[in-house]
Amino acid sequence: MFSPIATLTAALALAANALAAPNAEPGTTLNARDRWLGNIDMNAACEFQYGSGVHAYTIGNGCNDWRCDGDRGINVNVYCYNNFGTDAWATCGGGTVWDWQCHGP
């Protein structure tokens, strides 16, 4: 049975996750056919998004604790697309700031 409350609750949960990690997809499940393309250079990701001289820093040790100068978010998927093609995506499988990688089919 369709429940508008359940649908709204699910939408709010997704929105809350997006706000907590606006540009990240930690814990994405990899299939056996998915291949590792490379690690993510967070400084390069910041420079690509915000311009030359912008640096990455961490505010903790979790996947979503990376920021660019000025407390700006990092879109790790854009980094993967830009460096490995539009079929690439970002994952943070290990759960720490050092576990971001690009994967693709």
N, CA, C and O atoms as a MOPAC input file, in Angstrom:
PM7 MOZYME 1SCF
protein

 N      0.84100 1    -1.17000 1     0.00000 1
 C      0.00000 1     0.00000 1     0.00000 1
 C      0.89100 1     1.24000 1     0.00000 1
 O      1.88600 1     1.28900 1     0.72300 1
 N      0.53800 1     2.23700 1    -0.80600 1
 C      1.28000 1     3.49200 1    -0.89300 1
 C      1.06000 1     4.31400 1     0.36500 1
 O     -0.07400 1     4.51700 1     0.80000 1
 N      2.14000 1     4.77800 1     0.93400 1
 C      2.04400 1     5.60900 1     2.12600 1
 C      2.78700 1     6.91400 1     1.87900 1
 O      4.01200 1     6.91400 1     1.76200 1
 N      2.05100 1     8.04100 1     1.79900 1
 C      2.73900 1     9.31500 1     1.58200 1
 C      3.71000 1     9.64900 1     2.69900 1
 O      4.74000 1    10.27800 1     2.45400 1
 N      3.40000 1     9.23900 1     3.92200 1
 C      4.29500 1     9.50500 1     5.06200 1
 C      5.59800 1     8.73900 1     4.88100 1
 O      6.67600 1     9.30100 1     5.08000 1
 N      5.51400 1     7.46100 1     4.50600 1
 C      6.72000 1     6.65400 1     4.30300 1
 C      7.55100 1     7.21900 1     3.16000 1
 O      8.77900 1     7.25300 1     3.24500 1
 N      6.89600 1     7.66000 1     2.09500 1
 C      7.60700 1     8.23900 1     0.96000 1
 C      8.31000 1     9.52600 1     1.36900 1
 O      9.46600 1     9.74800 1     1.00900 1
 N      7.61800 1    10.37000 1     2.11700 1
 C      8.20600 1    11.61400 1     2.59600 1
 C      9.36900 1    11.33600 1     3.54600 1
 O     10.40000 1    12.00500 1     3.47000 1
 N      9.21700 1    10.37000 1     4.42700 1
 C     10.28000 1    10.00600 1     5.36100 1
 C     11.51800 1     9.53700 1     4.60400 1
 O     12.63800 1     9.92600 1     4.93700 1
 N     11.31800 1     8.70200 1     3.59000 1
 C     12.44400 1     8.21700 1     2.78900 1
 C     13.11400 1     9.36600 1     2.05500 1
 O     14.34100 1     9.42400 1     1.98700 1
 N     12.32700 1    10.28100 1     1.50600 1
 C     12.88800 1    11.43500 1     0.79900 1
 C     13.67900 1    12.32100 1     1.74600 1
 O     14.74700 1    12.81500 1     1.38400 1
 N     13.17300 1    12.52800 1     2.94500 1
 C     13.88500 1    13.34200 1     3.92800 1
 C     15.18800 1    12.68300 1     4.36000 1
 O     16.19400 1    13.36200 1     4.56300 1
 N     15.17100 1    11.36900 1     4.50000 1
 C     16.39800 1    10.65100 1     4.86200 1
 C     17.44600 1    10.80900 1     3.77300 1
 O     18.62000 1    11.02900 1     4.07000 1
 N     17.03200 1    10.69800 1     2.50200 1
 C     17.97400 1    10.89700 1     1.40100 1
 C     18.51100 1    12.32400 1     1.39600 1
 O     19.70300 1    12.54100 1     1.17700 1
 N     17.64000 1    13.28800 1     1.63700 1
 C     18.07300 1    14.68300 1     1.66700 1
 C     19.05400 1    14.92600 1     2.80500 1
 O     20.03300 1    15.65200 1     2.63200 1
 N     18.80800 1    14.33300 1     3.95500 1
 C     19.71700 1    14.49500 1     5.09500 1
 C     21.07800 1    13.90900 1     4.76700 1
 O     22.10300 1    14.50300 1     5.10300 1
 N     21.10500 1    12.75600 1     4.11900 1
 C     22.38300 1    12.15900 1     3.71300 1
 C     23.09200 1    13.04700 1     2.71200 1
 O     24.31300 1    13.19600 1     2.77100 1
 N     22.34700 1    13.63900 1     1.79600 1
 C     22.95600 1    14.51200 1     0.79800 1
 C     23.54100 1    15.75400 1     1.45300 1
 O     24.59700 1    16.22800 1     1.03500 1
 N     22.87800 1    16.28900 1     2.46800 1
 C     23.41200 1    17.45200 1     3.16200 1
 C     24.65800 1    17.10700 1     3.95500 1
 O     25.59400 1    17.90400 1     4.02900 1
 N     24.67100 1    15.92600 1     4.54700 1
 C     25.84000 1    15.51000 1     5.32700 1
 C     27.03300 1    15.26700 1     4.41400 1
 O     28.17300 1    15.52700 1     4.79800 1
 N     26.78000 1    14.77200 1     3.21500 1
 C     27.84000 1    14.47100 1     2.26000 1
 C     27.38000 1    14.90700 1     0.88100 1
 O     27.05100 1    14.05900 1     0.05100 1
 N     27.34700 1    16.20600 1     0.61300 1
 C     26.70900 1    16.68500 1    -0.60000 1
 C     27.33500 1    16.19600 1    -1.88700 1
 O     26.65800 1    16.16400 1    -2.91400 1
 N     28.59200 1    15.81500 1    -1.87500 1
 C     29.26200 1    15.45700 1    -3.11700 1
 C     29.93900 1    14.09500 1    -3.04800 1
 O     30.87800 1    13.83400 1    -3.79900 1
 N     29.48200 1    13.24200 1    -2.17300 1
 C     30.20200 1    12.00300 1    -1.93700 1
 C     29.27600 1    10.81000 1    -1.95200 1
 O     28.07700 1    10.92900 1    -1.69900 1
 N     29.84600 1     9.66300 1    -2.25000 1
 C     29.09900 1     8.41900 1    -2.21600 1
 C     29.89100 1     7.35100 1    -1.47600 1
 O     30.32200 1     6.37200 1    -2.08400 1
 N     30.09000 1     7.52600 1    -0.16100 1
 C     30.85100 1     6.51500 1     0.57900 1
 C     30.07700 1     5.21500 1     0.67700 1
 O     28.84700 1     5.19800 1     0.70100 1
 N     30.81600 1     4.14700 1     0.73300 1
 C     30.20500 1     2.84100 1     0.95300 1
 C     29.48400 1     2.26800 1    -0.24500 1
 O     28.72000 1     1.31400 1    -0.10000 1
 N     29.70600 1     2.82800 1    -1.43900 1
 C     29.06800 1     2.28100 1    -2.62800 1
 C     29.51800 1     0.83800 1    -2.80500 1
 O     30.71000 1     0.53700 1    -2.74700 1
 N     28.56900 1    -0.03700 1    -3.01800 1
 C     28.88200 1    -1.45000 1    -3.17400 1
 C     29.50200 1    -1.70200 1    -4.53900 1
 O     28.97800 1    -1.25800 1    -5.56000 1
 N     30.61000 1    -2.41100 1    -4.55000 1
 C     31.26800 1    -2.75600 1    -5.80400 1
 C     30.86800 1    -4.15100 1    -6.22000 1
 O     30.74100 1    -5.05000 1    -5.38900 1
 N     30.67300 1    -4.32400 1    -7.50700 1
 C     30.41000 1    -5.64200 1    -8.06500 1
 C     31.73400 1    -6.25000 1    -8.50300 1
 O     32.73100 1    -5.54400 1    -8.65300 1
 N     31.73800 1    -7.54300 1    -8.70400 1
 C     32.96500 1    -8.23000 1    -9.11500 1
 C     33.48600 1    -7.67800 1   -10.44000 1
 O     34.69300 1    -7.69700 1   -10.67900 1
 N     32.59700 1    -7.18700 1   -11.30200 1
 C     33.02500 1    -6.68700 1   -12.61000 1
 C     33.53100 1    -5.24500 1   -12.56200 1
 O     34.13600 1    -4.77200 1   -13.52400 1
 N     33.29200 1    -4.54400 1   -11.45500 1
 C     33.75900 1    -3.16700 1   -11.33500 1
 C     35.27000 1    -3.17200 1   -11.16900 1
 O     35.82700 1    -4.04000 1   -10.49500 1
 N     35.92000 1    -2.21500 1   -11.77500 1
 C     37.38000 1    -2.19700 1   -11.66600 1
 C     37.87000 1    -0.89500 1   -11.05700 1
 O     37.27000 1     0.16700 1   -11.22800 1
 N     38.95400 1    -1.00800 1   -10.35600 1
 C     39.60500 1     0.13400 1    -9.74800 1
 C     40.30300 1     0.92200 1   -10.84600 1
 O     41.02700 1     0.35000 1   -11.66100 1
 N     40.08800 1     2.23500 1   -10.87000 1
 C     40.70500 1     3.08500 1   -11.88200 1
 C     41.83900 1     3.92700 1   -11.30900 1
 O     42.79200 1     4.25300 1   -12.01700 1
 N     41.73800 1     4.27600 1   -10.03200 1
 C     42.78800 1     5.07800 1    -9.40800 1
 C     42.29300 1     5.72300 1    -8.13000 1
 O     41.09100 1     5.79400 1    -7.87200 1
 N     43.23500 1     6.19000 1    -7.34000 1
 C     42.89400 1     6.91100 1    -6.11200 1
 C     42.52700 1     8.35200 1    -6.45600 1
 O     42.83400 1     8.83400 1    -7.54700 1
 N     41.87800 1     9.02700 1    -5.53400 1
 C     41.47300 1    10.40800 1    -5.75900 1
 C     42.48300 1    11.34500 1    -5.11100 1
 O     42.76200 1    11.24600 1    -3.91600 1
 N     43.01400 1    12.23800 1    -5.89800 1
 C     43.91600 1    13.28700 1    -5.41600 1
 C     43.03300 1    14.45600 1    -4.99300 1
 O     42.56200 1    15.21800 1    -5.83800 1
 N     42.80800 1    14.59900 1    -3.69700 1
 C     41.87500 1    15.59800 1    -3.20000 1
 C     42.33300 1    17.02600 1    -3.51400 1
 O     41.49400 1    17.89000 1    -3.76900 1
 N     43.64100 1    17.29300 1    -3.50200 1
 C     44.11100 1    18.62300 1    -3.87900 1
 C     43.78100 1    18.91600 1    -5.33900 1
 O     43.35000 1    20.02100 1    -5.67200 1
 N     43.98200 1    17.92800 1    -6.20800 1
 C     43.64200 1    18.10400 1    -7.62100 1
 C     42.14000 1    18.29400 1    -7.80000 1
 O     41.71000 1    19.07900 1    -8.64500 1
 N     41.33500 1    17.57600 1    -7.00400 1
 C     39.88100 1    17.72400 1    -7.07700 1
 C     39.46800 1    19.13900 1    -6.67600 1
 O     38.60300 1    19.73200 1    -7.32000 1
 N     40.07800 1    19.68800 1    -5.61900 1
 C     39.76900 1    21.05300 1    -5.19400 1
 C     40.16900 1    22.06300 1    -6.25900 1
 O     39.40700 1    22.98000 1    -6.56700 1
 N     41.35400 1    21.90000 1    -6.81600 1
 C     41.80800 1    22.83300 1    -7.84800 1
 C     40.91800 1    22.77200 1    -9.08200 1
 O     40.61700 1    23.80500 1    -9.68100 1
 N     40.49500 1    21.57600 1    -9.46600 1
 C     39.62600 1    21.44300 1   -10.63400 1
 C     38.29700 1    22.16100 1   -10.39600 1
 O     37.77400 1    22.82900 1   -11.28800 1
 N     37.76500 1    22.01800 1    -9.19900 1
 C     36.46600 1    22.61300 1    -8.89400 1
 C     36.52000 1    24.11300 1    -8.64000 1
 O     35.62300 1    24.84800 1    -9.05200 1
 N     37.57600 1    24.57300 1    -7.95700 1
 C     37.57900 1    25.94700 1    -7.46500 1
 C     38.72200 1    26.81200 1    -7.99100 1
 O     38.74600 1    28.01500 1    -7.73200 1
 N     39.64800 1    26.23600 1    -8.70900 1
 C     40.72900 1    27.02300 1    -9.28900 1
 C     42.08500 1    26.72500 1    -8.68300 1
 O     42.20300 1    26.09800 1    -7.63100 1
 N     43.08800 1    27.19000 1    -9.37200 1
 C     44.48100 1    26.96200 1    -8.98600 1
 C     44.75800 1    27.50000 1    -7.58200 1
 O     44.29900 1    28.58200 1    -7.21600 1
 N     45.50100 1    26.74100 1    -6.82000 1
 C     45.90500 1    27.17000 1    -5.48700 1
 C     44.94600 1    26.81500 1    -4.36800 1
 O     45.23800 1    27.07600 1    -3.20100 1
 N     43.79600 1    26.22000 1    -4.70300 1
 C     42.84800 1    25.80100 1    -3.66800 1
 C     43.28600 1    24.42600 1    -3.17800 1
 O     43.54400 1    23.53600 1    -3.98900 1
 N     43.37400 1    24.24400 1    -1.87000 1
 C     43.87800 1    23.00900 1    -1.28300 1
 C     42.80500 1    22.24400 1    -0.52000 1
 O     41.80300 1    22.80900 1    -0.08200 1
 N     43.04200 1    20.95600 1    -0.37600 1
 C     42.15700 1    20.08300 1     0.40200 1
 C     42.69600 1    19.95900 1     1.82300 1
 O     43.90400 1    20.00600 1     2.05300 1
 N     41.78500 1    19.80000 1     2.75800 1
 C     42.16000 1    19.53800 1     4.14600 1
 C     41.07400 1    18.68000 1     4.78100 1
 O     39.97100 1    18.56300 1     4.24600 1
 N     41.39200 1    18.08300 1     5.92000 1
 C     40.41800 1    17.23800 1     6.60800 1
 C     40.00100 1    17.86200 1     7.92600 1
 O     40.76000 1    18.59200 1     8.56300 1
 N     38.77100 1    17.55300 1     8.31600 1
 C     38.26000 1    18.01900 1     9.61100 1
 C     38.03500 1    16.83900 1    10.55100 1
 O     37.53000 1    17.00700 1    11.66100 1
 N     38.41000 1    15.65300 1    10.09900 1
 C     38.25600 1    14.42400 1    10.86400 1
 C     38.84100 1    13.27500 1    10.06800 1
 O     39.64400 1    13.50100 1     9.16300 1
 N     38.45600 1    12.04500 1    10.38400 1
 C     39.01700 1    10.88900 1     9.70300 1
 C     37.98000 1    10.11000 1     8.89900 1
 O     38.30700 1     9.06000 1     8.34600 1
 N     36.74400 1    10.59100 1     8.81700 1
 C     35.70600 1     9.89200 1     8.07300 1
 C     35.72800 1    10.24200 1     6.59500 1
 O     36.34000 1    11.23200 1     6.19300 1
 N     35.06600 1     9.43500 1     5.79500 1
 C     35.01100 1     9.65700 1     4.34500 1
 C     34.58900 1    11.07500 1     3.99300 1
 O     35.13800 1    11.67000 1     3.06500 1
 N     33.64200 1    11.61400 1     4.70500 1
 C     33.07000 1    12.91400 1     4.34800 1
 C     33.70900 1    14.07800 1     5.08900 1
 O     33.10400 1    15.14100 1     5.23000 1
 N     34.93800 1    13.87300 1     5.56500 1
 C     35.62900 1    14.91000 1     6.32400 1
 C     36.62500 1    15.71000 1     5.49600 1
 O     37.46200 1    16.41600 1     6.05900 1
 N     36.55400 1    15.61500 1     4.16700 1
 C     37.40800 1    16.42700 1     3.29600 1
 C     36.71400 1    17.73900 1     2.98800 1
 O     35.49700 1    17.76900 1     2.80900 1
 N     37.47200 1    18.82200 1     2.92400 1
 C     36.98100 1    20.13100 1     2.52400 1
 C     38.04200 1    20.80200 1     1.65500 1
 O     39.22600 1    20.47300 1     1.72500 1
 N     37.59300 1    21.73900 1     0.84500 1
 C     38.50500 1    22.61800 1     0.10800 1
 C     38.58000 1    23.93700 1     0.85800 1
 O     37.68100 1    24.26700 1     1.63100 1
 N     39.66200 1    24.70200 1     0.63100 1
 C     39.80900 1    26.01000 1     1.27300 1
 C     38.47700 1    26.74600 1     1.27200 1
 O     37.73800 1    26.71300 1     0.28900 1
 N     38.18200 1    27.40400 1     2.37600 1
 C     36.92700 1    28.13100 1     2.49800 1
 C     35.77600 1    27.24700 1     2.93700 1
 O     34.61500 1    27.63600 1     2.81900 1
 N     36.08600 1    26.05300 1     3.44500 1
 C     35.08400 1    25.09400 1     3.92600 1
 C     34.09600 1    24.68700 1     2.82800 1
 O     32.89800 1    24.53800 1     3.07300 1
 N     34.62300 1    24.51100 1     1.62300 1
 C     33.79800 1    24.09200 1     0.48700 1
 C     33.90700 1    22.59200 1     0.29500 1
 O     34.94700 1    21.99600 1     0.57600 1
 N     32.84200 1    21.99100 1    -0.18000 1
 C     32.80200 1    20.55500 1    -0.41300 1
 C     33.60200 1    20.14400 1    -1.63600 1
 O     33.94900 1    20.96500 1    -2.48400 1
 N     33.88700 1    18.84600 1    -1.70400 1
 C     34.61100 1    18.28700 1    -2.84100 1
 C     33.67900 1    17.31600 1    -3.56100 1
 O     33.14500 1    16.39100 1    -2.94700 1
 N     33.48700 1    17.52500 1    -4.84300 1
 C     32.67400 1    16.60300 1    -5.62800 1
 C     33.60100 1    15.54700 1    -6.21000 1
 O     34.17900 1    15.73100 1    -7.28100 1
 N     33.73300 1    14.44900 1    -5.49600 1
 C     34.66200 1    13.39700 1    -5.89500 1
 C     34.21000 1    12.69000 1    -7.16700 1
 O     35.04700 1    12.18600 1    -7.91600 1
 N     32.90800 1    12.64100 1    -7.42500 1
 C     32.43500 1    12.03300 1    -8.66500 1
 C     32.88900 1    12.83900 1    -9.87500 1
 O     33.26400 1    12.26000 1   -10.89500 1
 N     32.86000 1    14.16300 1    -9.77600 1
 C     33.33400 1    15.00500 1   -10.87700 1
 C     34.81400 1    14.74100 1   -11.13500 1
 O     35.24700 1    14.70200 1   -12.28700 1
 N     35.59200 1    14.56100 1   -10.06700 1
 C     37.01000 1    14.22900 1   -10.23300 1
 C     37.15000 1    12.93900 1   -11.03600 1
 O     37.94700 1    12.87300 1   -11.97100 1
 N     36.37800 1    11.91500 1   -10.67500 1
 C     36.46500 1    10.63300 1   -11.38100 1
 C     36.03000 1    10.77000 1   -12.83200 1
 O     36.69300 1    10.24700 1   -13.72800 1
 N     34.92000 1    11.47000 1   -13.07400 1
 C     34.45700 1    11.68700 1   -14.44800 1
 C     35.52700 1    12.38400 1   -15.26500 1
 O     35.82500 1    11.98300 1   -16.39000 1
 N     36.10100 1    13.42700 1   -14.69500 1
 C     37.08200 1    14.23300 1   -15.41000 1
 C     38.35200 1    13.43900 1   -15.72900 1
 O     38.95200 1    13.62500 1   -16.78700 1
 N     38.75300 1    12.57100 1   -14.83100 1
 C     40.01500 1    11.85400 1   -15.01600 1
 C     39.87800 1    10.49100 1   -15.67900 1
 O     40.83300 1    10.00400 1   -16.28500 1
 N     38.71200 1     9.86900 1   -15.57700 1
 C     38.57400 1     8.49900 1   -16.07000 1
 C     37.38300 1     8.28500 1   -16.99900 1
 O     37.18300 1     7.16700 1   -17.47300 1
 N     36.59700 1     9.30200 1   -17.27300 1
 C     35.46500 1     9.17600 1   -18.18100 1
 C     34.13000 1     9.15400 1   -17.45500 1
 O     34.06300 1     8.97100 1   -16.23900 1
 N     33.07300 1     9.34400 1   -18.22900 1
 C     31.74400 1     9.52100 1   -17.65300 1
 C     31.17800 1     8.26300 1   -17.00400 1
 O     30.18300 1     8.34300 1   -16.28300 1
 N     31.78000 1     7.11800 1   -17.23900 1
 C     31.30700 1     5.88800 1   -16.59400 1
 C     31.95400 1     5.66000 1   -15.23900 1
 O     31.63500 1     4.67900 1   -14.56700 1
 N     32.85000 1     6.53500 1   -14.82400 1
 C     33.56500 1     6.37100 1   -13.55600 1
 C     32.76100 1     6.97200 1   -12.40700 1
 O     31.98600 1     7.91000 1   -12.59600 1
 N     32.95800 1     6.42400 1   -11.22700 1
 C     32.30800 1     6.93700 1   -10.02500 1
 C     33.25900 1     6.81900 1    -8.84400 1
 O     34.24700 1     6.08600 1    -8.89200 1
 N     32.94600 1     7.55200 1    -7.78700 1
 C     33.77700 1     7.57800 1    -6.58700 1
 C     33.21100 1     6.66200 1    -5.51700 1
 O     31.99700 1     6.53800 1    -5.36000 1
 N     34.11800 1     6.01900 1    -4.78100 1
 C     33.72200 1     5.21000 1    -3.62900 1
 C     34.70100 1     5.46900 1    -2.48800 1
 O     35.85000 1     5.85700 1    -2.69900 1
 N     34.21300 1     5.24400 1    -1.29100 1
 C     35.05200 1     5.33500 1    -0.09700 1
 C     34.81100 1     4.06400 1     0.70600 1
 O     34.14400 1     4.08600 1     1.74000 1
 N     35.35200 1     2.97800 1     0.22800 1
 C     35.06000 1     1.66400 1     0.77800 1
 C     35.56400 1     1.40600 1     2.18100 1
 O     34.92700 1     0.65800 1     2.92200 1
 N     36.68000 1     1.99400 1     2.57600 1
 C     37.25200 1     1.68500 1     3.87200 1
 C     36.74700 1     2.55000 1     5.01200 1
 O     36.95200 1     2.22000 1     6.18000 1
 N     36.09400 1     3.64600 1     4.68500 1
 C     35.50300 1     4.47900 1     5.71800 1
 C     36.36900 1     5.59000 1     6.27300 1
 O     35.91500 1     6.34400 1     7.13400 1
 N     37.62100 1     5.71900 1     5.80100 1
 C     38.46800 1     6.80200 1     6.29100 1
 C     38.74200 1     7.79200 1     5.16600 1
 O     38.46800 1     7.50800 1     4.00000 1
 N     39.28200 1     8.95300 1     5.51900 1
 C     39.57800 1     9.97000 1     4.52000 1
 C     40.51600 1     9.46900 1     3.43100 1
 O     40.53100 1    10.01400 1     2.32700 1
 N     41.28600 1     8.45100 1     3.72500 1
 C     42.29600 1     7.95100 1     2.76800 1
 C     41.75600 1     6.87100 1     1.84300 1
 O     42.51700 1     6.33000 1     1.03900 1
 N     40.47700 1     6.53800 1     1.92400 1
 C     39.93000 1     5.40600 1     1.17700 1
 C     39.16200 1     5.76700 1    -0.09100 1
 O     38.51100 1     4.90100 1    -0.67500 1
 N     39.22200 1     7.02900 1    -0.53100 1
 C     38.50700 1     7.42400 1    -1.73700 1
 C     39.21900 1     6.91700 1    -2.98600 1
 O     40.43000 1     7.07500 1    -3.14100 1
 N     38.43700 1     6.30300 1    -3.87400 1
 C     38.95600 1     5.75900 1    -5.12700 1
 C     37.93400 1     5.98200 1    -6.23500 1
 O     36.74900 1     6.20000 1    -5.98000 1
 N     38.42200 1     5.92300 1    -7.46400 1
 C     37.54500 1     5.93600 1    -8.63300 1
 C     37.42300 1     4.51100 1    -9.15600 1
 O     38.39900 1     3.76300 1    -9.21200 1
 N     36.20700 1     4.15800 1    -9.53500 1
 C     35.92200 1     2.83800 1   -10.10600 1
 C     35.10600 1     3.00600 1   -11.37100 1
 O     34.50600 1     4.05400 1   -11.60900 1
 N     35.09200 1     1.96200 1   -12.17200 1
 C     34.31400 1     1.98200 1   -13.40300 1
 C     33.98300 1     0.57400 1   -13.84700 1
 O     34.46900 1    -0.40600 1   -13.28400 1
 N     33.14000 1     0.49200 1   -14.87200 1
 C     32.74900 1    -0.85100 1   -15.35200 1
 C     33.88900 1    -1.51600 1   -16.11900 1
 O     33.74000 1    -2.64300 1   -16.59200 1

